[in-house]
């Protein structure tokens, strides 16, 4: 929906974010997603669902991340040759 100012309004939507990310640190990437999620919730009651590779299950930051969020783990799209 577009308001009178030409701005796109999102309300009660679910955003699916798929990321092949399993770094041992959250970094700016995850911090940016958290900020986006907060703004989407505040401005329209939207929610995010995250999809990460199974390798992400073992990183230190993921436990606290999944306590507050809907996260799905899928097999990694990258083949391992080691």
Secondary structure, DSSP 8 states (H G I E B T S, - for coil): -B-TTS-B---S-EEEEEE----SS-HHHHHHHHHHHHHHHHTTS-EEEEEEEGGGGGSTTHHHHHHSSEEEEE--SS----
